[in-house]
């Protein structure tokens, strides 16, 4: 499996905007984590960006995992970059 680093941005007023989708988002991420498809993910302290590491066979599959997230589908995440990552340590 390849690893992909995600850097994404959040919408304005993220705390109130995410409320209706938060539980579904957390359940989705827990599923991905339990199946080894996400190693870690979370927001920056200022809640402007999200960082994550996904595991997938290829970039298209990693993008599909990101875009299936309720936060992406409901515009809580407003954009993202995905880069294949080589873990040195």
ABEGO torsion letter per residue (X at the ends): XBBBBBBBBBBBGAAAAAAAAAAAAAAAAAAAAAAGABABBEBBAAGABBBBBBBBABAAAAAAAAAABAAAAAGABABBBBBBBBBAX
